[in-house]
Amino acid sequence: MQSRFMLVLIGSSWGVICQAVQPLTWRRLVRMEFWRSLRQSTGGGLLSVLVVAVISGLGIVAQAVFWLGFAGMTQMTGSILARVLVREIAPVLVGVILLGRSGMLIVAQLGVLTTAGKLRILSGMGIDPFIALIVPRTVAMTVSGFTLGVIFSVVALGMGYIVCWSQGIVTMPIWSFMFQVAASVSKPDYLGIPLKFLLSGFSVGLSSCLSGMDVTQNDSLSTMIPRGFSRGILSILTINVVIDSLFG
């Protein structure tokens, strides 16, 4: 079941990309759906991202800086934070937040429309549900994934620095601390990290849309939501593993 869904997800990904780059796709109805989805996904997930980023800054960044300094390995602080927090943890956490805050809403909305037969009505009116619903929502989630990922990384690093600076663990200015982390990012990661943020949002948006449409009359919210969540988690982890394999 999951393997069939992953094949559908891969095929639909190509369809979304092909449609998204065509100017004729972005008619007024599609643009309105894009901006509505973007406001919901970015605005709805912003507070959660900030809270999780603060907790990560306290629990990961501050502790890493403290113990590396204690062990006399301060020079490794930037590389460890860049590889562990920014590269590995941030894309997964942001993807899960997007999935919980916006992805499940998409599953519920499209699931109800599908079981009620309203998608067939749209098709009968000459409106392609793939272009009108899936493309704008997937693109909006892609933009949100990158935006929230950058916000998460900056806030987590900043909070960790503030805690360490207040306790006298670090004395360098915050911009020097940020530069140390940025300078520790390897050349492949300058492409891999943004790709993780973008594709995590892309996979969450598309998998949620497909899960909402892949329902039967016997399905209810109690069956749609868990199935959509498990598929979303699988897509997030798959994206991160594939990018790690490609960029080392």
Order of alpha helices (4+ residues) and beta strands (2+ residues): alpha-alpha-alpha-alpha-alpha-alpha-alpha-alpha-alpha-alpha-alpha-alpha
